[in-house]
Amino acid sequence: MHLTAGLAMLVLATAVFAQLAGAVVAGAPITLLDVRVANWLHLHANANDVLRTLLMVVTQVHSTPGILILAALFGAWLWRRGHRYSLVALVSSVPGGQILNVVLKHTFERARPHFAEPILELTTYSFPSGHAMGATVLYGFIACYFARQARSWTGRVLPFVLAAAMVATVAFSRMYLGAHYLTDVLAGAVEGCAWLAICITGAATLNRRSRARAHQT
């Protein structure tokens, strides 16, 4: 069942990413929406110091170093609990996802939103969002871990609700601060879902095979 769910998530996320990437490359109408949303948020961000400062903290915490530190802390906790295969999935998903995102950025080479007075000045490429991808992989992994440990439907659903809220907050911070377009963060999120599905499914498969060999000996 876990393998089937993982494959279904991989196929769905890959299909959505392909649609978004195709729209960005072709300059589809959604890219016009990107510009309108970016300009509206930029005007709002310049007029709201409190929210801008709060979201600046959110975006800094979920930068590449921040995500890796958070993942390392959770990984240390998994190590102490002896969850070896969960640790394998975490190590492959978070750092591996960061590498994948860099590759995709250099594949599409989309320029970031441009403003006369930018809040953030970044020289890297925009599509897909590394912050959205990193948050999706990290919080998605944590949600999957705790959902598997839960014994009630509430305990299984709540981790994913909280993870989705964190991903949405991080994604919104990137758009609000003028670092990404809407399609960038959407693509980053679905990229994270696809990569996480691969890593968790792979680790779960290794775990089952290891247990099967242990029963045979």
C-alpha positions in Angstrom: 0.0 0.0 0.0 2.8 2.4 0.8 4.5 1.6 -2.5 1.3 2.2 -4.4 0.7 5.5 -2.6 4.3 6.6 -3.2 4.1 5.8 -6.9 0.7 7.6 -7.2 2.2 10.7 -5.5 5.2 10.6 -7.8 3.2 10.4 -11.0 0.8 13.1 -10.0 3.4 15.5 -8.8 5.6 14.9 -11.9 2.6 15.6 -14.1 1.8 18.9 -12.3 5.4 20.0 -12.5 5.6 19.2 -16.2 2.5 21.4 -16.8 3.9 24.3 -14.8 7.3 24.0 -16.4 5.7 23.9 -19.9 3.6 27.0 -19.1 6.7 28.9 -17.9 8.8 28.0 -20.9 6.0 28.8 -23.4 5.0 32.0 -21.7 1.4 30.8 -21.1 -1.3 33.1 -19.7 -0.5 31.9 -16.1 2.8 33.8 -16.4 0.9 37.1 -16.8 -0.9 36.2 -13.5 2.6 35.6 -12.0 3.5 39.2 -12.8 0.2 40.7 -11.5 0.5 38.8 -8.2 4.1 39.7 -7.8 3.5 43.4 -8.4 0.5 43.5 -6.0 2.4 41.7 -3.2 5.4 44.0 -3.7 3.3 47.1 -3.2 1.7 45.6 -0.1 5.1 44.5 1.3 6.5 48.0 1.0 3.6 49.3 3.1 3.6 46.7 5.8 6.8 46.7 7.9 5.5 44.2 10.5 4.4 41.5 8.2 7.5 42.1 6.0 9.8 41.6 8.9 8.0 38.5 10.1 8.1 36.9 6.7 11.8 37.8 6.4 12.5 35.7 9.5 10.5 32.9 8.0 12.4 33.0 4.7 15.8 33.1 6.5 15.0 30.2 8.7 14.0 28.1 5.7 17.0 29.0 3.5 19.2 26.1 2.4 21.4 26.2 5.6 18.4 26.6 7.8 16.6 23.6 6.2 19.7 21.5 6.5 20.1 22.4 10.2 16.5 21.6 10.9 16.9 18.3 9.1 20.1 17.5 11.0 18.3 18.1 14.3 15.4 15.8 13.4 17.9 13.3 12.0 19.8 13.2 15.3 16.5 12.5 17.0 15.8 9.6 14.6 19.3 8.3 15.2 18.8 8.2 19.0 15.5 6.3 18.5 17.2 3.8 16.2 15.1 4.5 13.2 17.7 3.7 10.6 15.6 3.6 7.5 13.8 6.7 8.4 17.1 8.4 8.7 18.2 7.1 5.3 15.0 8.6 3.8 15.6 11.9 5.5 19.3 12.1 4.4 18.4 11.3 0.8 15.3 13.5 0.6 16.5 16.8 2.1 20.1 17.3 0.9 19.3 15.3 -2.3 16.3 17.6 -2.9 18.5 20.7 -2.6 20.9 19.3 -5.2 18.0 18.4 -7.5 16.6 21.9 -7.2 19.9 23.5 -8.2 20.0 21.3 -11.3 16.4 22.3 -12.2 17.1 26.0 -11.7 20.0 25.9 -14.1 17.9 23.8 -16.5 15.1 26.5 -16.8 17.2 29.6 -16.0 14.2 31.7 -15.2 14.9 35.2 -14.0 13.5 36.3 -10.7 10.9 39.1 -10.4 12.3 42.5 -11.1 11.4 45.7 -9.2 12.7 49.2 -9.2 13.2 49.0 -5.4 13.5 45.3 -4.5 13.3 44.0 -1.0 15.6 41.1 -1.7 18.3 41.1 -4.4 19.2 37.6 -5.5 21.3 36.6 -8.5 20.3 33.0 -8.6 17.5 31.6 -10.9 13.8 31.6 -9.9 12.2 28.4 -11.1 11.5 26.2 -9.1 11.6 27.7 -5.7 14.2 26.1 -3.4 12.6 27.4 -0.3 9.2 25.9 -1.2 10.9 22.6 -2.2 13.0 22.4 0.9 10.0 23.1 3.2 7.9 20.5 1.4 10.5 17.8 1.7 11.3 18.5 5.3 7.8 19.1 6.7 6.4 16.5 4.4 8.9 13.9 5.7 8.1 14.8 9.3 4.4 14.6 8.7 4.8 11.1 7.1 6.9 10.0 10.0 4.4 11.0 12.7 1.4 9.9 10.7 2.8 6.4 10.6 3.2 6.4 14.3 -0.3 7.6 15.0 -3.1 5.3 16.0 -6.1 7.5 15.2 -7.3 9.3 12.1 -6.8 12.6 13.7 -3.2 11.8 14.5 -2.7 10.7 10.9 -4.3 13.8 9.3 -3.1 16.5 11.6 0.6 16.2 10.8 -0.1 16.8 7.1 -2.4 19.8 7.8 0.4 21.4 9.9 3.0 20.5 7.2 0.8 22.1 4.5 0.4 25.2 6.6 4.2 25.6 7.1 4.9 25.0 3.4 2.2 27.6 2.4 3.7 30.1 4.9 7.2 29.6 3.5 6.0 29.8 -0.1 4.0 33.0 0.6 7.0 34.6 2.3 9.0 34.1 -1.0 6.3 35.7 -3.1 5.6 38.5 -0.6 9.3 39.5 -0.5 9.5 39.5 -4.3 11.9 36.5 -4.6 9.6 34.3 -6.6 6.6 34.1 -8.8 3.5 32.0 -8.0 4.4 29.3 -10.5 7.9 29.1 -8.9 6.6 28.2 -5.5 3.9 25.8 -6.9 6.6 24.0 -8.9 8.9 23.9 -5.9 6.2 22.3 -3.8 5.3 19.6 -6.3 9.0 19.0 -7.0 9.4 18.4 -3.3 6.4 16.0 -3.2 7.8 14.0 -6.1 11.3 13.7 -4.7 9.9 12.9 -1.2 7.8 10.1 -2.7 10.9 8.6 -4.3 13.0 8.7 -1.1 10.3 7.4 1.3 9.2 4.7 -1.1 12.8 3.6 -1.6 13.7 3.5 2.1 10.4 1.7 2.9 11.3 -0.9 0.2 14.8 -1.4 1.6 13.3 -1.8 5.1 10.8 -4.5 4.0 13.5 -6.4 2.1 15.8 -6.3 5.2 13.0 -7.6 7.4 12.2 -10.4 4.9 15.8 -11.5 4.8 15.9 -11.4 8.6 12.9 -13.7 8.8 14.5 -16.1 6.3 17.7 -16.5 8.4 
